[in-house]
Amino acid sequence: MRQPTDCESIEQVREAIDNIDREIIGLLGKRFLYVKEVIRFKEPNTKSVVARERFDAVISSRRKLAEEAGLNGDIIEKIYRDLLNHFIEEELKLIKNK
């Protein structure tokens, strides 16, 4: 893939962005596969699934990673809060359906 500064047209920039988005979505799908497996190691209850300390630690570390990468920590934190809350809901469904 070209470096951003090597792009010679808006089409090349958009194509690169589309490719990156495909990678991101693929990685989110892979992450979800691990989320589904983690319930094998948790107690089948809401407190274990929510794991508030782990949730807070992930949020904090991802915010730090974002800021180190020059990204807006507030935005990345919001994205991860939404993502983790969604995955928690999915874990709870999986436990309920066991």
FIKOLZA-1660 file (N, C-alpha, C; in steps of 0.1 Angstrom, whole numbers, plus 5000, padded with zeros to 4 digits):
% residues 98
   i   px   py   pz ch aa at
   1 5009 4988 5000  A  M  N
   1 5000 5000 5000  A  M CA
   1 5009 5012 5000  A  M  C
   2 5005 5022 4993  A  R  N
   2 5012 5035 4992  A  R CA
   2 5012 5042 5005  A  R  C
   3 5022 5050 5007  A  Q  N
   3 5022 5059 5019  A  Q CA
   3 5012 5071 5015  A  Q  C
   4 5006 5077 5025  A  P  N
   4 4997 5088 5022  A  P CA
   4 5003 5098 5013  A  P  C
   5 5015 5102 5016  A  T  N
   5 5021 5112 5008  A  T CA
   5 5025 5108 4993  A  T  C
   6 5024 5095 4991  A  D  N
   6 5027 5090 4977  A  D CA
   6 5015 5089 4968  A  D  C
   7 5003 5092 4974  A  C  N
   7 4991 5091 4966  A  C CA
   7 4991 5103 4956  A  C  C
   8 4986 5100 4944  A  E  N
   8 4986 5110 4934  A  E CA
   8 4972 5115 4930  A  E  C
   9 4962 5109 4937  A  S  N
   9 4948 5113 4934  A  S CA
   9 4939 5110 4945  A  S  C
  10 4928 5117 4945  A  I  N
  10 4918 5114 4956  A  I CA
  10 4913 5100 4955  A  I  C
  11 4913 5094 4944  A  E  N
  11 4909 5080 4942  A  E CA
  11 4918 5071 4949  A  E  C
  12 4931 5074 4948  A  Q  N
  12 4941 5065 4955  A  Q CA
  12 4940 5067 4970  A  Q  C
  13 4937 5079 4975  A  V  N
  13 4936 5081 4989  A  V CA
  13 4923 5073 4994  A  V  C
  14 4912 5074 4986  A  R  N
  14 4900 5067 4990  A  R CA
  14 4902 5052 4990  A  R  C
  15 4909 5047 4980  A  E  N
  15 4911 5033 4979  A  E CA
  15 4919 5028 4991  A  E  C
  16 4929 5035 4995  A  A  N
  16 4937 5032 5006  A  A CA
  16 4929 5032 5019  A  A  C
  17 4920 5042 5021  A  I  N
  17 4912 5043 5032  A  I CA
  17 4902 5031 5032  A  I  C
  18 4896 5027 5021  A  D  N
  18 4887 5016 5020  A  D CA
  18 4894 5003 5024  A  D  C
  19 4907 5001 5019  A  N  N
  19 4915 4989 5023  A  N CA
  19 4917 4989 5038  A  N  C
  20 4921 5000 5044  A  I  N
  20 4923 5001 5058  A  I CA
  20 4911 4997 5066  A  I  C
  21 4899 5003 5061  A  D  N
  21 4887 5000 5068  A  D CA
  21 4883 4985 5067  A  D  C
  22 4886 4978 5056  A  R  N
  22 4884 4964 5055  A  R CA
  22 4893 4956 5065  A  R  C
  23 4905 4961 5067  A  E  N
  23 4914 4955 5077  A  E CA
  23 4909 4957 5091  A  E  C
  24 4904 4969 5094  A  I  N
  24 4899 4972 5107  A  I CA
  24 4887 4963 5110  A  I  C
  25 4878 4962 5101  A  I  N
  25 4866 4954 5103  A  I CA
  25 4869 4939 5104  A  I  C
  26 4879 4935 5096  A  G  N
  26 4884 4921 5098  A  G CA
  26 4890 4919 5111  A  G  C
  27 4897 4928 5116  A  L  N
  27 4903 4927 5130  A  L CA
  27 4892 4927 5141  A  L  C
  28 4882 4935 5139  A  L  N
  28 4871 4935 5149  A  L CA
  28 4864 4922 5149  A  L  C
  29 4862 4916 5137  A  G  N
  29 4856 4903 5136  A  G CA
  29 4865 4892 5143  A  G  C
  30 4878 4893 5142  A  K  N
  30 4887 4884 5148  A  K CA
  30 4886 4886 5163  A  K  C
  31 4886 4899 5168  A  R  N
  31 4885 4902 5182  A  R CA
  31 4872 4896 5188  A  R  C
  32 4861 4897 5180  A  F  N
  32 4848 4891 5185  A  F CA
  32 4849 4876 5187  A  F  C
  33 4857 4869 5178  A  L  N
  33 4859 4855 5180  A  L CA
  33 4865 4852 5194  A  L  C
  34 4875 4860 5198  A  Y  N
  34 4881 4858 5211  A  Y CA
  34 4871 4862 5222  A  Y  C
  35 4863 4872 5220  A  V  N
  35 4853 4876 5230  A  V CA
  35 4843 4864 5232  A  V  C
  36 4839 4857 5222  A  K  N
  36 4830 4846 5223  A  K CA
  36 4837 4834 5231  A  K  C
  37 4850 4833 5230  A  E  N
  37 4857 4822 5236  A  E CA
  37 4860 4825 5251  A  E  C
  38 4861 4838 5254  A  V  N
  38 4864 4842 5268  A  V CA
  38 4854 4837 5278  A  V  C
  39 4842 4835 5274  A  I  N
  39 4831 4831 5283  A  I CA
  39 4834 4817 5289  A  I  C
  40 4842 4809 5282  A  R  N
  40 4846 4796 5287  A  R CA
  40 4853 4797 5300  A  R  C
  41 4860 4808 5302  A  F  N
  41 4868 4810 5314  A  F CA
  41 4862 4819 5324  A  F  C
  42 4850 4823 5322  A  K  N
  42 4843 4832 5332  A  K CA
  42 4832 4825 5339  A  K  C
  43 4829 4830 5351  A  E  N
  43 4817 4825 5357  A  E CA
  43 4805 4829 5349  A  E  C
  44 4795 4821 5348  A  P  N
  44 4783 4825 5340  A  P CA
  44 4774 4835 5347  A  P  C
  45 4779 4847 5350  A  N  N
  45 4770 4857 5357  A  N CA
  45 4774 4871 5352  A  N  C
  46 4765 4880 5354  A  T  N
  46 4767 4894 5349  A  T CA
  46 4780 4900 5354  A  T  C
  47 4783 4899 5367  A  K  N
  47 4795 4905 5373  A  K CA
  47 4807 4900 5366  A  K  C
  48 4808 4887 5363  A  S  N
  48 4820 4881 5357  A  S CA
  48 4821 4886 5343  A  S  C
  49 4810 4887 5336  A  V  N
  49 4811 4892 5322  A  V CA
  49 4814 4906 5321  A  V  C
  50 4808 4915 5329  A  V  N
  50 4811 4929 5329  A  V CA
  50 4825 4932 5333  A  V  C
  51 4830 4925 5343  A  A  N
  51 4844 4926 5347  A  A CA
  51 4849 4941 5347  A  A  C
  52 4842 4949 5356  A  R  N
  52 4844 4963 5356  A  R CA
  52 4859 4968 5357  A  R  C
  53 4867 4961 5365  A  E  N
  53 4881 4964 5365  A  E CA
  53 4888 4963 5352  A  E  C
  54 4885 4951 5345  A  R  N
  54 4891 4949 5332  A  R CA
  54 4886 4959 5322  A  R  C
  55 4873 4962 5322  A  F  N
  55 4867 4972 5313  A  F CA
  55 4875 4985 5315  A  F  C
  56 4876 4990 5327  A  D  N
  56 4883 5003 5330  A  D CA
  56 4898 5002 5326  A  D  C
  57 4904 4991 5328  A  A  N
  57 4918 4990 5324  A  A CA
  57 4920 4991 5309  A  A  C
  58 4911 4984 5302  A  V  N
  58 4911 4984 5287  A  V CA
  58 4909 4998 5282  A  V  C
  59 4899 5005 5287  A  I  N
  59 4896 5019 5283  A  I CA
  59 4908 5028 5285  A  I  C
  60 4914 5027 5297  A  S  N
  60 4926 5035 5300  A  S CA
  60 4937 5032 5291  A  S  C
  61 4940 5019 5289  A  S  N
  61 4952 5016 5280  A  S CA
  61 4950 5020 5266  A  S  C
  62 4938 5018 5261  A  R  N
  62 4935 5021 5247  A  R CA
  62 4935 5037 5245  A  R  C
  63 4931 5044 5255  A  R  N
  63 4932 5058 5254  A  R CA
  63 4946 5063 5253  A  R  C
  64 4954 5057 5262  A  K  N
  64 4969 5060 5262  A  K CA
  64 4975 5056 5249  A  K  C
  65 4972 5045 5243  A  L  N
  65 4977 5041 5230  A  L CA
  65 4973 5051 5219  A  L  C
  66 4961 5055 5220  A  A  N
  66 4956 5065 5210  A  A CA
  66 4964 5078 5211  A  A  C
  67 4965 5083 5223  A  E  N
  67 4972 5095 5225  A  E CA
  67 4987 5094 5221  A  E  C
  68 4993 5083 5223  A  E  N
  68 5007 5081 5219  A  E CA
  68 5008 5081 5204  A  E  C
  69 4997 5076 5197  A  A  N
  69 4997 5076 5183  A  A CA
  69 4992 5089 5177  A  A  C
  70 4990 5099 5185  A  G  N
  70 4986 5112 5180  A  G CA
  70 4971 5114 5177  A  G  C
  71 4963 5104 5183  A  L  N
  71 4949 5105 5180  A  L CA
  71 4942 5111 5192  A  L  C
  72 4929 5115 5190  A  N  N
  72 4921 5121 5201  A  N CA
  72 4917 5110 5210  A  N  C
  73 4922 5111 5223  A  G  N
  73 4919 5101 5233  A  G CA
  73 4904 5100 5236  A  G  C
  74 4897 5111 5236  A  D  N
  74 4883 5111 5239  A  D CA
  74 4875 5103 5228  A  D  C
  75 4879 5105 5216  A  I  N
  75 4872 5097 5205  A  I CA
  75 4874 5083 5206  A  I  C
  76 4887 5079 5208  A  I  N
  76 4890 5065 5209  A  I CA
  76 4884 5059 5221  A  I  C
  77 4884 5066 5232  A  E  N
  77 4877 5061 5244  A  E CA
  77 4862 5058 5241  A  E  C
  78 4856 5067 5234  A  K  N
  78 4841 5066 5231  A  K CA
  78 4839 5053 5222  A  K  C
  79 4848 5052 5212  A  I  N
  79 4847 5040 5203  A  I CA
  79 4849 5027 5211  A  I  C
  80 4859 5027 5220  A  Y  N
  80 4861 5015 5228  A  Y CA
  80 4850 5012 5238  A  Y  C
  81 4845 5023 5244  A  R  N
  81 4833 5021 5253  A  R CA
  81 4822 5014 5246  A  R  C
  82 4819 5020 5234  A  D  N
  82 4808 5014 5226  A  D CA
  82 4811 5000 5222  A  D  C
  83 4823 4997 5218  A  L  N
  83 4827 4984 5213  A  L CA
  83 4826 4974 5225  A  L  C
  84 4832 4977 5236  A  L  N
  84 4832 4968 5248  A  L CA
  84 4818 4966 5253  A  L  C
  85 4810 4976 5253  A  N  N
  85 4796 4974 5258  A  N CA
  85 4788 4965 5249  A  N  C
  86 4791 4966 5236  A  H  N
  86 4784 4957 5226  A  H CA
  86 4789 4943 5229  A  H  C
  87 4802 4941 5230  A  F  N
  87 4807 4928 5232  A  F CA
  87 4802 4922 5246  A  F  C
  88 4800 4930 5256  A  I  N
  88 4795 4925 5268  A  I CA
  88 4781 4920 5266  A  I  C
  89 4773 4928 5259  A  E  N
  89 4759 4924 5256  A  E CA
  89 4759 4910 5249  A  E  C
  90 4768 4909 5239  A  E  N
  90 4769 4896 5232  A  E CA
  90 4773 4885 5241  A  E  C
  91 4783 4887 5250  A  E  N
  91 4787 4877 5259  A  E CA
  91 4775 4873 5268  A  E  C
  92 4767 4883 5273  A  L  N
  92 4756 4880 5281  A  L CA
  92 4745 4871 5274  A  L  C
  93 4743 4874 5261  A  K  N
  93 4734 4866 5253  A  K CA
  93 4739 4852 5252  A  K  C
  94 4752 4850 5250  A  L  N
  94 4758 4837 5248  A  L CA
  94 4757 4829 5261  A  L  C
  95 4759 4835 5272  A  I  N
  95 4758 4828 5285  A  I CA
  95 4743 4825 5288  A  I  C
  96 4734 4834 5284  A  K  N
  96 4720 4831 5286  A  K CA
  96 4715 4819 5278  A  K  C
  97 4721 4818 5266  A  N  N
  97 4717 4807 5257  A  N CA
  97 4724 4794 5259  A  N  C
  98 4733 4793 5269  A  K  N
  98 4741 4781 5271  A  K CA
  98 4732 4770 5277  A  K  C
% end
